């Protein structure tokens, strides 16, 4: 009898533990749970502690309410110019309604993938290859708008859609690389020509400025030399007039000037001004006057010394 009571008590204790375990639930943060009562939707559980009716209420798997990132495998897409490109897409979405995500769609991740592929083919199919490569923002915006509108009734909000890679065929890639290389070479040639042209312009401008400055310097130097010569001539002229030179001084200056006329090995012909003849005539007159003065001056008598006695072999007789 005691053993039977112990078994019953043990069974009761196990049953109570099972009931407590099935009735008490703790929902983590950023999670949501859907409760069904007798197979029918009853409520959505928010984060925190909650109680369920054992064997009556059933808690479905928790849903993640955080923003999720799903990367889909590359999808072949045909562009408007009939080229097949491989496009990698990344979708950022978030579950906003746990009830709709549970009952409106069986697998919302797979549904988002298929919808993204279909929308991507529709959008890129209306663009050529160059537009598809250069219009990523436009494609992303169109994809996000279509996906967000379609997934709204599933309790999902699509925040962003990014094209991770757009890979054209290898033959097109080679052609694009050659075109880009030719474009870079052309730009390099243009930049080199522009640099050479600018350098030549700057060099010519520098030479022009240098010539102008040199000419201005030569002109100023010539003016200064002319001013100096004019001042020197003026001073000489003033000094001559103040000194009142006579004919002798002028004749002497002309004589000093004559050797300068003969300077240089190529001088074959001398041109002597008439003033030089007048100066020589004046010098002759001066020299002639000096000679007349010397002749007119008395010559002192010279008394020869007496010969010593016995110089001729004849001595005086005593």
C-alpha positions in Angstrom: 0.0 0.0 0.0 2.8 2.4 0.9 4.6 1.6 -2.4 1.5 2.4 -4.4 1.1 5.8 -2.7 4.7 6.6 -3.3 4.3 5.8 -7.0 1.2 7.9 -7.3 2.9 10.8 -5.5 5.9 10.4 -7.8 3.7 10.5 -10.9 1.9 13.5 -9.6 5.2 15.3 -9.0 6.4 14.5 -12.6 3.0 15.7 -14.0 3.2 19.0 -12.1 6.8 19.5 -13.4 5.7 18.8 -17.0 2.7 21.2 -16.6 4.9 23.9 -15.2 7.5 23.5 -18.0 4.8 23.6 -20.7 2.9 26.5 -19.2 5.8 28.9 -18.5 7.5 30.5 -21.4 10.2 33.2 -21.6 10.4 35.1 -24.9 13.9 36.7 -25.5 14.3 40.3 -26.7 13.8 40.9 -30.5 11.8 37.7 -30.8 8.1 37.0 -31.3 6.0 33.9 -30.8 2.7 32.9 -32.2 0.4 30.9 -29.8 -2.3 28.6 -31.2 -5.1 27.3 -29.0 -6.6 24.1 -30.2 -5.1 24.7 -33.6 -6.4 28.2 -34.0 -4.4 31.5 -33.8 -4.8 32.9 -30.3 -2.2 35.7 -29.8 1.3 36.9 -30.4 3.8 36.7 -27.5 6.1 39.7 -26.9 9.4 39.5 -25.1 9.1 38.6 -21.4 7.5 36.0 -19.2 4.2 34.5 -20.3 1.9 31.6 -19.2 0.3 29.0 -21.5 -2.4 26.5 -20.9 -0.7 23.1 -21.0 -2.0 20.7 -23.7 -4.3 23.4 -25.0 -2.0 26.2 -26.2 0.9 25.5 -28.5 3.8 27.9 -29.1 5.1 28.0 -32.7 8.8 28.5 -33.4 10.0 32.0 -32.5 10.5 34.6 -35.2 13.5 36.9 -35.4 12.4 40.5 -35.5 15.9 41.9 -36.2 16.9 43.1 -39.7 18.2 40.2 -41.7 20.7 40.1 -44.5 20.3 37.4 -47.2 22.7 37.0 -50.1 21.3 35.2 -53.1 23.5 33.2 -55.6 24.3 34.8 -59.0 21.4 35.0 -61.4 21.7 35.1 -65.2 19.9 38.1 -66.6 19.5 39.1 -70.2 19.9 42.8 -71.0 18.2 44.8 -73.7 21.1 44.3 -76.1 20.8 40.5 -75.7 23.8 40.0 -73.4 23.7 37.6 -70.5 25.1 39.1 -67.3 25.4 37.4 -63.9 24.1 39.5 -61.0 24.6 39.0 -57.3 22.0 40.5 -55.0 21.8 41.2 -51.3 18.5 41.9 -49.6 18.0 43.6 -46.2 14.6 42.9 -44.7 12.8 42.7 -41.3 9.8 40.9 -40.0 7.3 43.4 -38.7 4.2 41.2 -38.3 4.8 37.7 -36.8 1.2 36.6 -37.5 1.4 37.5 -41.2 4.9 36.0 -41.7 3.5 32.8 -40.2 0.2 32.4 -41.9 0.5 34.5 -45.1 3.5 32.8 -46.6 5.0 29.3 -46.1 8.7 30.3 -46.4 9.2 34.1 -46.6 13.0 33.8 -47.2 12.5 31.7 -50.3 9.7 33.9 -51.4 11.9 37.0 -51.1 14.6 35.3 -53.2 12.2 34.3 -56.0 10.6 37.7 -56.0 14.0 39.4 -56.2 15.1 37.3 -59.1 11.9 38.0 -61.1 12.0 41.7 -60.4 15.7 41.9 -61.2 15.1 40.3 -64.6 12.3 42.7 -65.4 14.2 45.8 -64.4 17.6 44.8 -66.0 15.8 43.5 -69.1 14.9 47.1 -70.1 18.5 48.3 -69.8 21.5 47.8 -72.0 24.8 46.6 -70.6 26.3 50.1 -70.2 23.2 51.4 -68.4 23.1 48.3 -66.2 26.7 48.8 -65.2 26.3 52.5 -64.5 22.8 52.6 -63.0 23.1 50.6 -59.9 21.3 53.1 -57.7 18.4 53.2 -60.0 18.1 49.4 -60.2 18.4 49.2 -56.4 15.6 51.8 -55.9 13.3 50.0 -58.3 14.0 46.6 -56.7 13.4 47.9 -53.2 10.1 49.6 -54.2 8.7 46.5 -55.9 9.8 44.1 -53.1 8.6 46.3 -50.3 5.2 46.6 -51.9 4.9 42.8 -52.6 6.2 41.7 -49.2 4.1 44.1 -47.1 1.2 41.7 -46.9 3.6 39.0 -45.7 4.5 41.1 -42.6 8.0 41.8 -44.1 9.6 45.2 -44.8 12.4 45.3 -47.3 14.8 48.2 -46.3 17.5 47.8 -48.9 18.5 45.9 -52.0 22.1 46.0 -53.2 23.7 44.6 -56.4 26.8 43.0 -55.1 28.3 42.2 -58.5 27.4 42.5 -62.2 29.6 40.2 -64.3 29.3 40.4 -68.1 30.5 37.6 -70.4 34.3 37.1 -70.7 34.4 38.3 -74.3 32.6 41.5 -73.3 35.0 42.0 -70.4 38.0 41.7 -72.7 36.4 44.2 -75.1 35.6 46.6 -72.2 39.2 46.3 -70.9 40.6 47.1 -74.3 38.2 50.1 -74.6 39.1 51.3 -71.2 42.8 50.9 -71.9 42.4 52.9 -75.2 40.4 55.6 -73.3 43.1 55.9 -70.7 45.8 56.1 -73.3 43.8 58.8 -75.1 43.4 60.8 -71.9 47.1 60.4 -71.1 48.0 61.6 -74.6 45.6 64.6 -74.2 47.0 65.4 -70.7 50.6 65.1 -72.1 49.8 67.4 -75.0 48.1 69.9 -72.7 51.1 69.8 -70.4 53.6 70.3 -73.3 51.4 73.2 -74.6 51.2 74.8 -71.2 55.0 74.4 -70.8 55.7 76.0 -74.2 53.3 78.9 -73.4 55.0 79.5 -70.0 58.4 79.2 -71.6 57.5 81.7 -74.4 55.9 84.0 -71.8 59.0 83.8 -69.7 61.3 84.6 -72.7 59.0 87.5 -73.7 59.1 88.9 -70.2 62.9 88.4 -70.1 63.3 90.2 -73.5 61.1 93.0 -72.4 63.0 93.4 -69.1 66.4 93.2 -70.9 65.3 95.8 -73.5 64.1 98.1 -70.7 67.4 97.5 -68.9 69.4 98.3 -72.0 67.3 101.4 -72.7 67.8 102.7 -69.1 71.5 101.9 -69.3 71.8 103.8 -72.6 69.9 106.7 -71.2 72.1 106.7 -68.1 75.3 106.5 -70.3 74.1 109.3 -72.5 73.2 111.4 -69.4 76.7 110.6 -68.0 78.4 111.6 -71.2 76.4 114.7 -71.5 77.3 115.7 -68.0 80.9 114.9 -68.6 80.9 117.0 -71.8 79.1 119.8 -70.0 81.7 119.7 -67.2 84.6 119.7 -69.7 83.0 122.5 -71.7 82.5 124.5 -68.5 86.0 123.8 -67.4 87.5 124.9 -70.7 85.5 128.1 -70.8 86.4 128.8 -67.2 90.2 128.1 -67.9 90.2 130.3 -71.0 92.7 128.1 -72.9 95.2 129.7 -75.3 96.4 128.5 -78.7 99.3 126.4 -77.2 97.0 124.3 -75.1 94.6 123.6 -78.0 97.5 122.7 -80.2 98.8 120.3 -77.6 95.4 118.6 -77.3 95.2 118.1 -81.0 98.6 116.4 -81.0 97.5 114.0 -78.3 94.5 113.1 -80.4 96.4 112.3 -83.6 97.7 108.8 -82.3 94.2 107.7 -81.6 93.3 108.2 -85.3 95.9 105.6 -86.3 94.6 102.9 -83.9 93.5 99.6 -85.5 95.1 97.4 -88.0 92.5 98.0 -90.7 93.0 101.8 -90.9 94.4 102.4 -94.4 93.2 106.0 -94.9 93.5 108.8 -92.4 91.1 111.7 -92.5 92.6 114.7 -90.7 90.3 117.5 -89.9 91.2 121.0 -91.0 91.4 122.1 -87.4 94.5 119.9 -87.1 96.3 121.9 -89.7 95.4 125.1 -88.0 96.7 123.6 -84.7 100.0 122.6 -86.3 100.3 126.0 -87.8 99.9 127.5 -84.4 102.5 125.1 -83.0 104.9 126.1 -85.8 104.4 129.8 -85.0 105.0 129.1 -81.4 108.2 127.1 -82.1 109.3 129.8 -84.6 108.9 132.5 -82.0 110.9 130.5 -79.5 113.8 130.1 -82.0 113.8 133.9 -82.7 114.0 134.5 -79.0 116.9 132.2 -78.6 118.9 133.9 -81.5 118.2 137.3 -80.2 119.5 136.5 -76.8 123.3 137.5 -76.4 125.9 134.7 -76.4 128.4 134.9 -73.6 132.1 135.3 -74.6 134.1 132.2 -74.2 137.7 132.8 -73.3 139.9 129.9 -74.2 142.3 128.9 -71.4 145.9 129.9 -71.8 148.2 127.1 -72.8 150.5 126.1 -70.1 154.1 126.9 -70.5 156.1 124.4 -72.4 153.2 122.9 -74.0 154.6 123.3 -77.5 158.1 122.3 -76.6 159.1 125.8 -76.3 159.5 127.2 -73.0 160.1 130.7 -72.0 163.6 131.5 -71.6 164.6 132.9 -68.4 
